[in-house]
């Protein structure tokens, strides 16, 4: 990866990090009650969706922070599992990714050989 590419990706990651710090949806998980059973179920469903969204956003936030650290230590663009290069197309699509597509697919399938060799913090960042 060229120094120009690294600066480009660092700027993209910083912009994503700034975007994520602006969004907060904690008010969407407020517990609302209703006498109507159907309306109460709607509130519960909306709250669960909001919690799932916040959880995904938190995972992306951690992944972006981890990717920014990798740009500083020189490991950005390298898979944390196999140490192979992550394709440029993958980095352009998901700059905060920590694994090449092959290792990511193996981790998504839950293959033990991949999962056991990864540090626990990286599984959350994927």
Residue frames as qw, qx, qy, qz and C-alpha x, y, z in Angstrom:
[[0.000, 0.891, 0.454, 0.000, 0.00, 0.00, 0.00],
 [0.420, 0.456, -0.021, 0.785, 1.42, 3.35, -1.00],
 [0.200, -0.254, -0.453, 0.831, 1.67, 6.25, 1.45],
 [0.271, -0.036, -0.223, -0.936, -0.88, 8.15, -0.66],
 [0.569, -0.281, -0.691, -0.346, -3.35, 5.26, -0.36],
 [0.455, -0.298, -0.686, 0.484, -2.77, 5.10, 3.38],
 [0.003, 0.144, 0.201, -0.969, -3.52, 8.82, 3.77],
 [0.430, -0.134, -0.462, -0.764, -6.65, 8.42, 1.64],
 [0.601, -0.328, -0.724, -0.081, -7.95, 5.54, 3.77],
 [0.326, -0.236, -0.550, 0.731, -7.02, 7.33, 7.01],
 [0.180, 0.025, -0.014, -0.983, -9.08, 10.34, 5.89],
 [0.561, -0.221, -0.594, -0.533, -12.02, 8.10, 4.99],
 [0.561, -0.298, -0.728, 0.259, -11.81, 6.39, 8.39],
 [0.158, -0.166, -0.381, 0.896, -11.61, 9.70, 10.24],
 [0.362, -0.091, -0.247, -0.894, -14.67, 10.97, 8.35],
 [0.626, -0.273, -0.685, -0.254, -16.56, 7.78, 9.24],
 [0.442, -0.244, -0.645, 0.573, -15.51, 8.13, 12.86],
 [0.063, 0.065, 0.154, -0.984, -16.75, 11.73, 12.94],
 [0.508, -0.172, -0.477, -0.696, -20.04, 10.64, 11.36],
 [0.620, -0.281, -0.732, 0.033, -20.51, 7.93, 13.97],
 [0.284, -0.183, -0.540, 0.771, -19.85, 10.28, 16.88],
 [0.250, -0.060, -0.071, -0.964, -22.65, 12.58, 15.69],
 [0.641, -0.214, -0.519, -0.523, -25.30, 9.86, 15.65],
 [0.052, -0.062, 0.841, -0.535, -26.86, 8.79, 18.92],
 [0.509, -0.262, -0.532, -0.623, -30.16, 7.02, 19.08],
 [0.154, -0.026, -0.847, 0.508, -30.47, 6.37, 22.80],
 [0.418, 0.110, 0.283, -0.856, -33.83, 8.12, 22.97],
 [0.652, 0.129, -0.501, -0.554, -35.19, 5.48, 20.60],
 [0.502, -0.027, -0.856, 0.121, -34.78, 2.77, 23.25],
 [0.289, -0.197, 0.431, -0.832, -36.93, 4.53, 25.85],
 [0.038, -0.251, -0.964, 0.073, -39.44, 2.19, 27.42],
 [0.403, -0.066, -0.080, -0.909, -42.95, 3.20, 26.49],
 [0.147, 0.213, 0.937, -0.236, -46.07, 1.52, 27.79],
 [0.414, -0.062, -0.315, -0.852, -49.55, 1.39, 26.41],
 [0.607, 0.020, 0.588, -0.534, -52.81, -0.09, 27.61],
 [0.819, 0.440, -0.102, -0.354, -53.32, -1.43, 24.10],
 [0.831, -0.239, 0.471, 0.176, -51.60, -4.82, 23.70],
 [0.739, 0.520, 0.259, 0.342, -50.88, -4.30, 19.99],
 [0.144, 0.938, -0.140, 0.284, -49.44, -0.83, 20.54],
 [0.593, -0.686, 0.422, -0.010, -47.32, -2.19, 23.39],
 [0.867, 0.060, 0.412, 0.275, -45.99, -4.91, 21.04],
 [0.516, 0.782, 0.088, 0.339, -45.17, -2.23, 18.45],
 [0.206, -0.919, 0.295, -0.162, -43.21, -0.26, 21.07],
 [0.770, -0.416, 0.470, 0.115, -41.30, -3.39, 22.07],
 [0.808, 0.370, 0.323, 0.324, -40.45, -4.24, 18.45],
 [0.291, 0.903, -0.047, 0.312, -39.29, -0.69, 17.72],
 [0.440, -0.810, 0.380, -0.080, -37.14, -0.72, 20.87],
 [0.852, -0.163, 0.453, 0.206, -35.53, -4.06, 19.92],
 [0.673, 0.613, 0.199, 0.362, -34.77, -2.77, 16.42],
 [0.011, 0.951, -0.183, 0.249, -33.24, 0.39, 17.88],
 [0.655, -0.611, 0.442, 0.042, -31.06, -1.67, 20.23],
 [0.856, 0.162, 0.384, 0.306, -29.88, -3.87, 17.36],
 [0.450, 0.821, 0.066, 0.345, -29.03, -0.75, 15.34],
 [0.259, -0.900, 0.313, -0.158, -27.07, 0.75, 18.22],
 [0.820, -0.335, 0.440, 0.148, -25.22, -2.53, 18.64],
 [0.765, 0.448, 0.268, 0.377, -24.24, -2.58, 14.95],
 [0.176, 0.930, -0.074, 0.315, -23.18, 1.06, 15.13],
 [0.543, -0.753, 0.371, -0.028, -21.05, 0.34, 18.18],
 [0.867, -0.043, 0.406, 0.286, -19.34, -2.56, 16.40],
 [0.575, 0.689, 0.148, 0.415, -18.58, -0.34, 13.40],
 [0.155, -0.949, 0.183, -0.203, -17.27, 2.37, 15.74],
 [0.715, -0.529, 0.437, 0.135, -14.85, -0.14, 17.33],
 [0.819, 0.268, 0.370, 0.348, -13.81, -1.43, 13.90],
 [0.341, 0.878, 0.028, 0.335, -13.09, 2.08, 12.63],
 [0.373, -0.864, 0.326, -0.086, -11.01, 2.88, 15.72],
 [0.823, -0.244, 0.464, 0.217, -9.09, -0.37, 15.27],
 [0.704, 0.549, 0.266, 0.364, -8.49, 0.37, 11.58],
 [0.080, 0.959, -0.134, 0.235, -7.15, 3.83, 12.44],
 [0.601, -0.658, 0.449, 0.065, -4.70, 2.21, 14.85],
 [0.840, 0.100, 0.442, 0.298, -3.62, -0.18, 12.10],
 [0.484, 0.822, 0.070, 0.292, -2.92, 2.79, 9.79],
 [0.199, -0.910, 0.333, -0.144, -0.50, 4.06, 12.43],
 [0.649, -0.480, 0.585, 0.068, 1.31, 0.80, 13.12],
 [0.162, 0.510, -0.696, -0.479, 1.67, -0.14, 9.46],
 [0.258, 0.055, 0.965, 0.004, -0.59, -3.19, 9.49],
 [0.532, 0.505, 0.251, -0.632, -3.52, -1.56, 7.66],
 [0.627, 0.517, -0.388, -0.434, -4.47, -3.57, 4.57],
 [0.282, 0.277, -0.916, 0.066, -3.16, -6.82, 6.03],
 [0.751, -0.352, -0.436, -0.349, -5.45, -9.57, 7.27],
 [0.384, -0.631, 0.512, -0.439, -5.20, -10.00, 11.05],
 [0.928, -0.131, 0.305, -0.168, -5.56, -13.76, 10.63],
 [0.912, 0.220, 0.210, 0.275, -3.45, -14.86, 7.68],
 [0.339, -0.658, 0.215, 0.638, -1.37, -11.68, 7.29],
 [0.456, 0.322, 0.604, 0.568, -2.21, -11.66, 3.59],
 [0.017, 0.044, -0.125, -0.991, -3.14, -8.53, 1.71],
 [0.334, 0.582, 0.632, -0.388, -6.76, -7.39, 1.86],
 [0.419, 0.435, 0.547, 0.579, -7.92, -6.59, -1.66],
 [0.072, -0.039, 0.010, 0.997, -8.17, -2.94, -2.62],
 [0.377, -0.355, -0.537, -0.666, -11.81, -3.42, -3.69],
 [0.571, -0.505, -0.635, 0.127, -12.66, -4.79, -0.23],
 [0.379, -0.313, -0.299, 0.818, -10.90, -1.89, 1.50],
 [0.077, -0.121, -0.244, -0.959, -12.69, 0.61, -0.70],
 [0.500, -0.440, -0.592, -0.454, -16.03, -1.00, 0.16],
 [0.706, -0.677, -0.201, -0.056, -15.35, -1.51, 3.88],
 [0.356, 0.707, -0.424, 0.441, -12.21, 0.40, 4.90],
 [0.433, -0.589, 0.500, -0.464, -12.51, -0.70, 8.54],
 [0.975, -0.001, -0.172, -0.138, -12.34, -4.41, 7.72],
 [0.378, -0.708, 0.595, -0.031, -9.64, -6.38, 9.52],
 [0.644, -0.103, 0.749, 0.118, -9.72, -9.59, 7.48],
 [0.135, 0.216, -0.694, -0.674, -9.40, -10.64, 3.89],
 [0.702, 0.009, -0.176, -0.690, -12.57, -12.00, 2.31],
 [0.683, 0.076, -0.725, -0.043, -11.47, -15.64, 2.67],
 [0.270, -0.004, -0.749, 0.606, -10.79, -15.36, 6.41],
 [0.361, -0.011, 0.229, -0.904, -13.91, -13.23, 6.98],
 [0.740, -0.001, -0.411, -0.533, -16.08, -15.85, 5.28],
 [0.591, 0.010, -0.777, 0.216, -14.49, -18.59, 7.39],
 [0.037, 0.000, -0.591, 0.806, -15.09, -16.57, 10.57],
 [0.534, -0.006, -0.027, -0.845, -18.70, -15.90, 9.52],
 [0.768, -0.009, -0.572, -0.289, -19.22, -19.64, 9.03],
 [0.685, -0.608, 0.273, -0.296, -17.79, -20.22, 12.49],
 [0.866, 0.262, -0.386, 0.180, -14.89, -22.40, 11.41],
 [0.727, -0.672, -0.024, 0.136, -13.04, -23.21, 14.61],
 [0.769, 0.004, 0.082, 0.634, -9.54, -23.11, 13.11],
 [0.219, 0.596, 0.118, 0.763, -10.02, -19.47, 12.14],
 [0.435, -0.793, -0.150, -0.400, -11.83, -18.39, 15.27],
 [0.830, -0.483, -0.111, 0.257, -9.39, -19.98, 17.71],
 [0.674, 0.056, 0.036, 0.736, -6.40, -18.19, 16.26],
 [0.066, 0.681, 0.159, 0.711, -7.95, -14.73, 16.39],
 [0.136, -0.017, -0.555, 0.821, -7.71, -12.46, 19.39],
 [0.027, 0.599, 0.769, -0.223, -11.15, -11.93, 21.02],
 [0.038, 0.650, 0.112, -0.750, -11.12, -8.17, 20.30],
 [0.049, 0.249, -0.624, -0.739, -10.81, -8.77, 16.57],
 [0.036, 0.369, 0.915, 0.159, -13.97, -10.87, 16.43],
 [0.052, 0.749, 0.489, -0.444, -16.02, -7.90, 17.61],
 [0.011, -0.615, 0.245, 0.750, -14.29, -5.64, 15.13],
 [0.136, 0.033, 0.834, 0.534, -15.14, -7.84, 12.16]]
